[in-house]
Amino acid sequence: MSETRLAGIYSNGIVLQRNKEIIIEGEESTRSEVTVTLGDCTVTAAVEGGKFKAVFPPMDVVFDTELKVEGTEVIILKDVCIGDVFMLAGQSNMELPVIRTIELNKEEIEAGDYPYVRQYRLTPDLEIPLKGEESICTLPEADWVKASGTDKYEISAIGFYAAKRIFEEKNVPVGLILNAQGGANIESFMCEEDLFATGTKDEDIDPYRGKGVLKAYVDEGNQKVVTWRENTVAKDFSIEEALADGINIRMPCIIAEDFSGSMWFAKEFELDKEVEGECLLRLGDLIDADVTYLNGVEIGRTEYQYPPRKYVFDGSLLKAGKNTIWTRLIIEKGAGGFVPGHPYYLDIPSGRIDMSGTWKMVFEKQTEQFVGNKMAQNIPSALYYASLETIRNINISQIWWCQGESNAEFPEGYDKKMILMFKKMREMFGEVPVVLVKIADYINPLTDTRVPEGWRQIQKFQDDAPGYIGNLKVVTSPCPDPVYELHPQNKSSIGADVAKASMEF
């Protein structure tokens, strides 16, 4: 292990907040002090308990300088900038990467590069300390990703579309700290004291305390998934033989039967000639997991419900005459299928072929419904310790918040929780403004025919937030089309509104 190291967020390409104190943190195993140089400024930092914290005075905008740490070892970071830093927090609609919006926004995405828009993705191992102990989480070691070339594909879509507009307007480096986790609830971002004030009990947190305990729980949950899915495989099952007796069914549709387990769907279509070049099979949205084959060759798989199925393959897999698509679908909770309202087609260089209509369906194996562990980001305080405490000495310009979907089933008290959470964040990061992205409408295709009341309550709490949380602006997400899409692609318009609200503070 290195004798001199920086906390994970201090890496090549980092953007530090302008006009605020700059703190550089790390570890030093043998010396009593280290020297840290940022641009033309040098400070000496004492080492206490194996850790150091170098404090620099506020600085104005800087493009492409170096950060040098001299301890037992010498560390040099390249491409360091000073500009505006935004913390992007919440759940999957904030986390959703640019690549997931390329179908709608390809021209905008490819129009130009933004090397001074950069993102650090905060994906630490989640750990909850024992009572009375300090946080035991560490930051992942990763360089900041520049919004250039294909690297921009992995940046938060809301973050990218907002940041590029801010950069175009201000010509100031923009740093995005992506602090969002798919499925996270608000309780995970809250400190224990605030949680207890809103009804959380010790027994909701205690089972997950201690080094490695939450990780072991997550690993156990992952193994449950593996074991359950292995049990969906039927012995001596032949898809070719089974489809001979398959049921004709009009797709897309939700299979309404009480069924959990594995089933297959097959679609035949004719081509009048061979195909060359890249092709795309678009299979809308499937519930839950799938593996899809073309003429017996796997062309894509998705492990859970929400990502749109976009399977790219080489046209040489197609042939003149009859072609067959097979999709093996795993249904976890008693109902699933092909969600209506989404696109189902095959794009080949010569045109588009509709993939809705008649398919054959056959059951492989029925099982008990899947029952798994909670996600780590649903454990109270887990993200507070892992992704807030770990960066509390990083100064930022604003907080951009997009969350609420995971609290819609039990929305009571969400407003009070927002008040407490943002108050705590501002204790940690200063009295920074907040841009709140209101959750979009959504109808669960399995259970609802309209937007649920709990969803509407979260939306109202968010609409009303400027009245009870100061220095906060709300951005409304346009209604997605289809409304069965939990992760709509229209992030460019949302990013534009976030940028506008951000620059009005």
Summary of the structure (lengths in Angstrom):
residues: 505
radius of gyration: 25.0
end to end distance: 44.2
largest distance: 77.2
contacts: 1700
relative contact order: 0.15
helix: 28%
strand: 34%
